[in-house]
Amino acid sequence: TLKECYRHLKRMNFAANKIQHYFPISEEIILSFSEDDISFIDQFVYRFTKLQDSIGNKLFKNLLLFLDEDVLNISAIDIFHRLEQLNIISDYEKWKELRILRNEIAHDYVEDDAETAAKLNALLQKKTKLEKYLSDIITFLNNRGFNLS
């Protein structure tokens, strides 16, 4: 799962670096995008959503399994709260914001250029928050004797 997260992180950051000079994005900038620009935007959005899915749907649960926690019949929110109790990650509200934004942009970011610009700007701003969840887990594992850096 960590390898999968690293792959999404690497490709998300590659795409973000290719388009960062456009930020903050406006409706006018969107209208000027080349096909290459659009492909990097698509890659950035896709990898952001995949990274969040991998962290939230796999890594959180796998980490608790690694710690011999019983996660068989517990919800995603309970998994998150257990990781908070163990001081591995924090701030469910920020995670929820990321999830809402991810869902909005994954489902309709091509509908309205002004709205798309606002969501892309928000996505780039929140990228570091998403990366921090992965970083916090890696720090936790490194502190337990794994060398994952």
VOMI-836840 format. One line per field, with one value per residue (C-alpha): residue number from 1; x, y, z. Coordinates in Angstrom, 3 decimals, decimal comma. Layout:
// VOMI-836840
seq: [NUM|...]
px: [X|...]
py: [Y|...]
pz: [Z|...]
This chain:
// VOMI-836840
seq: [1|2|3|4|5|6|7|8|9|10|11|12|13|14|15|16|17|18|19|20|21|22|23|24|25|26|27|28|29|30|31|32|33|34|35|36|37|38|39|40|41|42|43|44|45|46|47|48|49|50|51|52|53|54|55|56|57|58|59|60|61|62|63|64|65|66|67|68|69|70|71|72|73|74|75|76|77|78|79|80|81|82|83|84|85|86|87|88|89|90|91|92|93|94|95|96|97|98|99|100|101|102|103|104|105|106|107|108|109|110|111|112|113|114|115|116|117|118|119|120|121|122|123|124|125|126|127|128|129|130|131|132|133|134|135|136|137|138|139|140|141|142|143|144|145|146|147|148|149]
px: [0,000|2,868|4,356|0,990|0,784|4,334|3,504|0,434|2,360|5,229|2,947|0,705|3,732|5,138|1,884|1,607|5,107|4,174|1,170|2,131|3,067|-0,627|-1,719|-3,776|-5,889|-8,652|-11,413|-9,346|-6,335|-8,455|-9,658|-6,041|-4,911|-3,258|-4,016|-0,777|-1,862|-5,202|-3,520|-1,342|-4,409|-6,210|-3,201|-2,949|-6,641|-6,585|-3,485|-4,787|-7,984|-6,111|-3,686|-6,518|-8,356|-5,234|-4,558|-8,150|-9,389|-6,260|-3,352|-5,314|-6,866|-3,649|-1,761|-4,260|-4,062|-0,266|-0,778|-3,003|-6,123|-9,483|-10,781|-12,958|-16,326|-15,553|-16,332|-13,842|-14,569|-13,899|-10,611|-9,658|-10,608|-8,587|-5,536|-6,160|-6,356|-2,993|-1,567|-0,611|-2,743|-4,975|-7,818|-10,725|-12,352|-9,431|-9,611|-13,339|-12,720|-10,214|-12,703|-15,509|-13,270|-11,987|-15,548|-16,630|-13,723|-13,761|-17,404|-17,910|-14,790|-15,368|-18,832|-18,119|-14,731|-14,963|-15,962|-13,274|-10,655|-11,761|-11,685|-8,281|-6,876|-8,312|-6,911|-3,406|-3,646|-4,775|-2,191|0,248|-2,427|-2,983|0,761|0,971|-1,330|1,046|4,065|2,609|2,148|5,670|7,044|5,131|6,519|10,057|9,812|8,942|12,145|11,218|13,315|10,737|12,075]
py: [0,000|2,370|1,697|2,494|5,736|6,701|6,085|8,335|10,958|10,998|11,325|13,890|16,037|15,630|16,897|19,687|20,872|20,973|23,228|25,207|28,291|28,664|29,047|30,704|29,483|31,663|30,999|32,809|30,614|27,481|28,656|29,059|25,548|23,412|19,699|19,024|21,380|19,634|16,249|17,443|18,898|15,585|13,684|15,968|15,559|11,805|11,205|13,419|11,366|8,072|9,063|10,028|6,796|4,733|6,452|6,499|3,168|1,044|2,540|3,616|0,176|-1,696|0,300|-0,700|-4,305|-4,071|-2,888|-5,941|-3,826|-5,388|-3,515|-6,199|-4,576|-0,931|2,055|4,355|7,122|4,738|3,718|7,382|8,087|5,089|6,421|9,779|8,064|6,444|9,892|8,717|11,196|14,085|16,337|14,437|17,704|18,452|14,919|15,352|18,649|16,883|14,121|16,543|18,506|15,284|14,099|17,413|17,697|14,041|14,183|17,526|19,584|20,031|21,599|25,286|26,919|29,421|26,692|24,417|27,110|27,579|23,832|23,371|26,222|24,623|21,242|22,627|24,434|21,251|19,009|19,536|18,549|15,286|14,682|15,267|12,327|10,041|11,700|11,234|7,514|7,164|9,065|6,772|3,671|5,087|5,767|2,104|0,995|0,954|2,952|4,203|7,661]
pz: [0,000|0,740|-2,691|-4,247|-2,240|-3,222|-6,893|-6,726|-4,759|-7,242|-10,263|-8,574|-7,763|-11,270|-12,768|-10,188|-11,074|-14,760|-14,121|-11,014|-13,056|-13,956|-10,325|-9,201|-12,069|-13,463|-15,968|-18,607|-17,940|-18,283|-21,684|-22,800|-21,811|-24,451|-24,710|-22,811|-20,028|-19,788|-19,605|-16,688|-14,943|-15,443|-14,111|-11,084|-10,250|-10,875|-8,750|-5,958|-5,822|-6,091|-3,337|-1,042|-1,834|-1,183|2,117|3,336|2,045|2,367|4,306|7,387|7,737|6,926|9,533|12,200|11,052|11,353|14,934|15,602|15,906|15,126|12,079|10,565|11,159|11,847|9,675|7,969|10,461|13,355|11,740|11,428|15,044|16,249|14,398|16,093|19,502|18,784|17,861|14,381|12,450|13,428|12,448|11,002|9,890|7,540|6,160|5,608|3,756|1,506|0,857|-0,019|-2,395|-3,949|-4,548|-6,038|-8,440|-9,434|-10,430|-12,113|-12,551|-16,290|-16,024|-15,348|-15,993|-13,111|-10,673|-12,069|-11,509|-7,895|-7,223|-8,862|-6,782|-3,646|-4,647|-5,064|-1,729|0,035|-1,609|1,267|3,787|1,939|1,799|5,565|6,303|4,411|6,029|9,523|8,924|7,553|10,565|12,899|11,176|11,095|14,824|15,269|13,546|9,883|7,454|4,950|4,172]
